Amino acid sequence: MKYFRPSEFREWWELVSIDLLEVLDDFRDIWGAPVMISPHADALGRHGGRDDLSQHNVDKWGEVRAADIFPMGLGDEGFIRAYDAAKRAGASGIGFYPGTAPGPMMHLDVRTDRTPDNPATWSRIKGRYLGLSHAMPEGWKP
């Protein structure tokens, strides 16, 4: 990896999907600024049992297929550029979380039932999961 160190993935390092590592490194390269892995306990892997379909769930997938990240300089106005960068990097799941600290957060994943050309997308605003357009400027079309 060019931009990340194993320690940034904490106890999940050995279970992080190679595809996810490539997407994160490529995203960081395209973004052109540092990207921090969220320090939240559930930002990488988690144990959700066999029925939880979260891409973070190692019980279901056998690996960590998602990461929550803070791209430096994202800001709400950067969501379109970040969305395009995530697709170019190969993410097949892209979520935006405008109301998080220390700033807007993204979720990137490498789910196998979608492609970067047709990624799963969403936003979470005030605790509600909504379509991606709710986080984007008015009139935005994917």
C-alpha positions, 0 to 999 in steps of 0.5 A, a space after each residue: 500500500 502506498 498511503 496506508 499502514 497496517 496499524 491504521 486498520 487496527 485489529 482488523 488488518 489480517 481480515 481486510 479484503 485485498 480489494 478494499 485495500 486497493 480501493 482505499 489506496 486508489 481513492 486516496 491517490 485520486 482524492 489527492 489529500 490524506 484520508 483517515 480511517 474512522 476511529 469508531 469501533 465499527 468503522 472497519 470490521 464487526 461481528 454481526 452474525 450470519 444474517 447481518 448483510 453489512 459489508 463490515 460484517 466479518 461473520 457473514 463475509 469472512 473478511 472486512 469489505 467496508 471502511 468508514 473514512 474521513 477524506 481531508 477537505 471533503 466538506 459537503 461541497 466535495 461530495 460530487 468529487 468524492 463520489 466520482 473518485 470513489 467510482 474511479 477507485 473501484 468502490 461498489 458501495 458508496 455512502 455519505 454521512 454529512 453530520 459526523 465529527 470531525 467532519 463529513 464521513 464516507 463509507 466505501 465498500 467492495 460488495 460483489 453484487 454491484 459494480 463501480 459503474 452501478 454502485 450501491 449508494 446512500 446517505 445518512 442524515 440526522 440518523 436516517 438512511 436516505 438516497 444519495 441525492 439528499 447529500 448532494 447539491 440540488 439537481 445532481 444526477 449520478 
